[in-house]
Amino acid sequence: MSVIRAEVTGVGAYLPKQVLTNADLAKKLDTSDDWIRERTGIRERRIAADGEYTSDLAIAAAQDALRNSGLNASAIDLIVLATATPDETFPATATTVQARLGITRGAAFDIQAVCSGFIYALATADNFIKAGQAKNVLVIGAETFSRILDWNDRTTAVLFGDGAGALILSAAQGQGTAADRGVLSTHIFSDGRQHDLLYVDGGPSKTKTTGFLRMEGREVFRHAVTNLSDAIETAMRSNGVTATDIDWFVPHQANQRILDATARKVGVHPARVISTVAIHANTSAASVPLALDCAVKDGRIKRDQLLVLEAMGGGFTWGSALVRW
């Protein structure tokens, strides 16, 4: 049976130039390099410069993905940008990206699902392509989380960084089996009852301020391992594959301990988990595409390999995707 698939035709990324190391943080906070590494696996993170906005990061990643795909920006008929740190309350940061790329057709909009944003954006783009409403979609995850951190709170300030990653999805024909290239399935979930475990204490309607990120780390860890494992197993079960069929697991880069615990729970060898958390920290919606970009460009991820992508964020939101490269 012939079906429309959304194939990945390009990948790109951008990281700000400024590197903030654990040693740098130890000069300002009651913490140390050893303390941060032991609990998170993080060594350093990137921080956007003054005057460098989420849209700037997103545009740079998008341009890299376009170069990688060989497509001109004029071929893009939809932009879906995942971010929890938009340039402005409105308009959507995606429309700024659209304008600066010189795209004058189609549509552009933001998706807000915090760290799960890229999985939600991927699911949205995939469904637009499957419905025949788009042919080439630019999917971006971009964040300047440094702007919503309380830099006096060592439990959160050490965890996050800034960056952007992008994919281009293009419509192609498949046979409707797990052997097809492209997005095989996506699975997204949420549970609003868990709001108080991970949130930002501000917003235009509630406080008229941006606010700062607040988190109950121990509880987030517990929910993350359970929810992510379930999402991964749902993706595999839906496509009739097992953990041994998966070439690479590309998780949200929240914390190395979460990556390790989730891999153990679903029976994945650590060597098959793409981890960039040590050098990127948690870049929220940007973390999955940043990890993908690293592994594609260093040659680990190869054509026709099977990948599971997954993420969990505030809300709670979480999700997974099964993709054949």
Wavefront OBJ file of the C-alpha trace (Angstrom):
o trace
v 0.000 0.000 0.000
v 1.445 3.365 -1.042
v 1.407 6.078 1.654
v 2.809 9.590 2.039
v 5.779 9.751 4.380
v 7.641 12.757 5.804
v 11.311 12.083 5.062
v 14.143 13.989 6.719
v 15.978 15.801 3.926
v 18.093 18.215 5.953
v 19.446 18.826 9.451
v 21.048 21.898 10.988
v 22.057 23.505 14.262
v 23.376 26.661 15.852
v 25.003 27.320 19.224
v 25.862 30.758 20.644
v 29.565 31.502 20.885
v 29.689 32.134 24.640
v 30.606 29.026 26.655
v 29.673 28.997 30.357
v 31.533 26.274 32.222
v 30.813 24.724 35.593
v 33.907 26.478 36.919
v 32.419 29.806 35.801
v 29.208 29.036 37.700
v 31.161 28.011 40.801
v 32.477 31.573 41.017
v 28.932 32.883 41.452
v 27.025 30.031 43.124
v 27.541 27.622 46.003
v 28.417 24.766 43.673
v 31.369 23.049 42.024
v 32.287 21.288 38.812
v 32.251 17.931 40.637
v 28.820 18.586 42.182
v 27.257 19.473 38.820
v 28.895 16.631 36.870
v 27.983 14.004 39.440
v 24.307 14.977 39.484
v 23.737 15.961 35.852
v 26.645 14.967 33.609
v 26.904 18.577 32.438
v 30.314 20.237 31.913
v 29.336 23.396 30.060
v 26.536 25.173 28.222
v 26.150 27.960 25.649
v 24.624 31.334 26.477
v 23.111 33.734 23.945
v 24.811 37.117 23.720
v 23.070 40.355 24.638
v 20.913 41.258 21.671
v 20.942 37.680 20.345
v 17.366 36.439 20.280
v 15.637 33.094 19.902
v 14.810 34.030 16.303
v 18.511 34.627 15.562
v 19.375 31.128 16.793
v 16.441 29.623 14.894
v 17.361 31.347 11.629
v 20.985 30.184 11.826
v 19.885 26.577 12.442
v 17.328 26.808 9.629
v 19.929 28.110 7.175
v 22.235 25.248 8.117
v 19.429 22.726 7.536
v 18.609 24.283 4.156
v 22.252 24.040 3.079
v 22.331 20.428 4.236
v 19.170 19.614 2.254
v 20.108 21.418 -0.937
v 16.701 23.142 -0.936
v 16.121 26.851 -1.397
v 14.094 28.654 1.253
v 11.432 29.286 -1.412
v 10.640 25.543 -1.380
v 9.454 25.687 2.250
v 5.677 25.925 2.613
v 5.391 25.574 6.405
v 7.514 26.519 9.405
v 6.777 24.997 12.818
v 8.961 26.440 15.560
v 9.021 24.909 19.036
v 10.027 27.333 21.766
v 9.165 28.315 25.330
v 11.255 31.484 25.030
v 9.841 33.450 22.071
v 11.224 36.835 21.080
v 7.927 38.487 22.008
v 4.545 37.512 23.419
v 3.346 37.911 19.830
v 3.737 37.597 16.914
v 5.022 34.039 16.667
v 8.800 33.830 16.438
v 8.269 31.502 13.451
v 6.941 34.440 11.441
v 10.157 36.362 12.112
v 12.107 33.369 10.823
v 9.819 33.193 7.775
v 10.361 36.862 6.942
v 14.118 36.809 7.385
v 14.462 33.703 5.239
v 12.588 35.551 2.502
v 9.668 33.109 2.446
v 6.459 34.772 1.246
v 4.064 31.824 0.995
v 2.616 29.155 3.223
v 2.354 29.512 7.003
v 4.515 29.793 10.099
v 3.590 29.306 13.734
v 5.055 28.461 17.154
v 4.365 25.439 19.343
v 4.798 25.628 23.116
v 5.302 22.300 24.868
v 8.542 23.279 26.653
v 11.179 20.525 26.397
v 8.786 18.285 24.436
v 8.216 21.061 21.932
v 10.321 19.570 19.160
v 8.491 16.227 19.330
v 5.161 18.086 19.217
v 6.410 20.170 16.265
v 7.617 17.047 14.464
v 4.221 15.393 14.989
v 2.450 18.486 13.656
v 4.671 18.724 10.575
v 4.325 14.995 9.890
v 0.544 15.238 9.967
v 0.492 18.270 7.655
v 2.571 16.303 5.151
v 0.481 13.128 5.482
v -2.680 15.194 4.937
v -1.214 16.616 1.725
v -1.258 20.181 3.070
v 2.519 20.719 2.929
v 5.415 19.327 0.899
v 8.515 20.774 2.584
v 8.323 21.712 6.265
v 10.998 23.436 8.328
v 10.808 22.131 11.904
v 12.836 24.098 14.449
v 13.529 23.869 18.166
v 15.091 27.084 19.497
v 15.545 28.421 23.022
v 17.183 31.187 25.029
v 16.467 29.591 28.398
v 19.189 31.685 30.026
v 16.651 34.552 29.950
v 14.208 32.780 32.299
v 16.690 31.351 34.823
v 17.103 32.527 38.402
v 20.899 32.744 38.435
v 20.872 32.627 42.243
v 19.206 29.200 42.279
v 21.897 26.553 41.907
v 19.362 23.752 41.492
v 18.148 25.167 38.157
v 20.784 27.638 36.923
v 23.323 24.866 36.312
v 20.988 22.767 34.157
v 20.119 24.842 31.118
v 21.664 26.407 28.045
v 20.748 28.124 24.781
v 20.757 26.795 21.233
v 18.731 25.799 18.183
v 18.339 22.800 15.910
v 16.306 22.239 12.762
v 15.081 19.517 10.414
v 13.525 19.712 6.997
v 10.785 17.176 6.305
v 9.765 16.511 2.704
v 6.847 14.524 1.313
v 7.806 11.167 -0.226
v 6.139 7.882 -1.123
v 6.355 4.906 1.209
v 4.917 1.401 1.389
v 3.322 1.782 4.812
v 5.791 -0.496 6.606
v 8.552 -0.003 9.179
v 11.048 -0.355 6.325
v 9.986 3.045 4.925
v 12.279 6.016 5.316
v 10.957 9.043 7.205
v 8.689 9.560 10.203
v 6.991 6.229 10.905
v 4.895 7.426 13.840
v 4.651 10.100 16.522
v 3.094 9.863 19.994
v 2.397 12.889 22.216
v 0.979 13.101 25.744
v 0.338 15.576 28.557
v -0.807 15.669 32.180
v -1.680 19.133 33.437
v -1.990 17.939 37.032
v 1.813 18.063 37.345
v 2.085 21.836 36.751
v 3.742 22.657 40.055
v 6.681 20.311 39.495
v 8.117 22.292 36.563
v 6.897 25.735 35.540
v 7.782 29.417 35.122
v 6.348 31.694 37.794
v 5.334 34.485 35.441
v 3.377 35.342 32.323
v 1.601 38.280 30.646
v -1.872 37.389 31.958
v -0.956 36.185 35.439
v 1.876 38.437 36.620
v 2.648 40.795 33.704
v 6.245 39.558 33.976
v 8.391 36.928 32.289
v 9.092 35.054 35.525
v 11.709 32.420 36.371
v 11.861 28.672 35.975
v 10.952 26.649 39.079
v 11.420 22.901 39.440
v 11.066 20.037 41.896
v 14.023 18.072 40.539
v 13.525 14.764 42.343
v 9.879 14.451 41.299
v 10.643 15.495 37.720
v 13.292 12.768 37.541
v 10.839 10.119 38.721
v 8.123 11.100 36.265
v 10.607 11.517 33.414
v 11.950 7.971 33.560
v 8.452 6.465 33.727
v 6.856 8.673 31.069
v 9.749 8.520 28.622
v 10.026 4.744 28.909
v 6.307 4.391 28.221
v 6.532 6.727 25.212
v 9.483 4.802 23.752
v 7.705 1.475 24.207
v 4.553 2.911 22.609
v 6.540 3.972 19.532
v 8.170 0.562 19.181
v 4.988 -1.390 19.817
v 3.040 0.710 17.290
v 5.488 -0.227 14.563
v 6.132 -3.856 15.490
v 9.782 -3.337 16.422
v 11.798 -4.027 19.570
v 14.726 -2.318 21.289
v 17.157 -4.545 19.390
v 15.825 -3.156 16.080
v 16.641 0.430 17.053
v 19.996 1.747 15.855
v 19.989 4.968 17.886
v 18.005 6.480 20.725
v 18.019 10.283 20.561
v 16.612 11.593 23.842
v 15.915 15.027 25.216
v 19.165 16.077 26.868
v 17.892 16.930 30.341
v 20.229 15.063 32.648
v 22.632 12.180 32.043
v 21.119 10.220 34.916
v 17.673 10.407 33.267
v 19.191 9.229 29.974
v 20.904 6.304 31.707
v 17.879 5.281 33.788
v 15.514 5.423 30.807
v 17.898 3.359 28.662
v 18.111 0.699 31.363
v 14.328 0.586 31.731
v 13.721 -0.079 28.023
v 16.736 -2.366 27.587
v 18.959 -0.107 25.489
v 22.742 -0.346 25.619
v 24.305 3.031 26.571
v 26.475 2.928 23.431
v 23.316 3.389 21.341
v 22.163 6.523 23.177
v 23.130 9.874 21.640
v 24.214 12.148 24.486
v 25.247 15.790 24.146
v 24.153 16.919 27.601
v 27.778 17.316 28.758
v 28.458 20.118 26.286
v 24.993 21.564 25.631
v 23.185 21.094 28.982
v 19.395 21.169 28.723
v 18.390 23.335 25.757
v 14.702 22.462 26.090
v 13.002 22.239 22.669
v 16.380 22.546 20.928
v 17.985 19.531 22.581
v 16.699 16.699 20.358
v 17.548 18.377 17.019
v 20.926 19.520 18.382
v 21.739 15.928 19.343
v 20.541 14.701 15.946
v 22.697 17.239 14.139
v 25.783 16.180 16.110
v 25.278 12.486 15.424
v 24.473 12.952 11.733
v 27.428 15.217 11.053
v 29.937 13.054 12.946
v 28.782 10.024 10.949
v 27.131 7.959 13.658
v 23.632 8.234 12.220
v 23.521 6.813 8.698
v 20.906 6.466 5.978
v 18.208 3.828 6.615
v 19.010 3.511 10.334
v 16.081 3.401 12.758
v 15.870 6.082 15.453
v 13.659 6.727 18.463
v 13.352 10.374 19.516
v 11.814 11.288 22.877
v 11.373 14.200 25.257
v 9.527 15.364 28.364
v 8.884 18.899 29.565
v 6.885 21.103 31.878
v 3.153 20.723 31.826
v 3.871 17.799 31.972
v 4.202 17.095 28.274
v 6.062 14.183 26.730
v 6.294 12.221 23.524
v 8.226 10.039 21.121
v 8.773 9.518 17.416
v 10.075 6.591 15.395
v 12.072 7.751 12.378
v 13.998 5.891 9.681
v 16.825 8.143 8.536
l 1 2 3 4 5 6 7 8 9 10 11 12 13 14 15 16 17 18 19 20 21 22 23 24 25 26 27 28 29 30 31 32 33 34 35 36 37 38 39 40 41 42 43 44 45 46 47 48 49 50 51 52 53 54 55 56 57 58 59 60 61 62 63 64 65 66 67 68 69 70 71 72 73 74 75 76 77 78 79 80 81 82 83 84 85 86 87 88 89 90 91 92 93 94 95 96 97 98 99 100 101 102 103 104 105 106 107 108 109 110 111 112 113 114 115 116 117 118 119 120 121 122 123 124 125 126 127 128 129 130 131 132 133 134 135 136 137 138 139 140 141 142 143 144 145 146 147 148 149 150 151 152 153 154 155 156 157 158 159 160 161 162 163 164 165 166 167 168 169 170 171 172 173 174 175 176 177 178 179 180 181 182 183 184 185 186 187 188 189 190 191 192 193 194 195 196 197 198 199 200 201 202 203 204 205 206 207 208 209 210 211 212 213 214 215 216 217 218 219 220 221 222 223 224 225 226 227 228 229 230 231 232 233 234 235 236 237 238 239 240 241 242 243 244 245 246 247 248 249 250 251 252 253 254 255 256 257 258 259 260 261 262 263 264 265 266 267 268 269 270 271 272 273 274 275 276 277 278 279 280 281 282 283 284 285 286 287 288 289 290 291 292 293 294 295 296 297 298 299 300 301 302 303 304 305 306 307 308 309 310 311 312 313 314 315 316 317 318 319 320 321 322 323 324 325
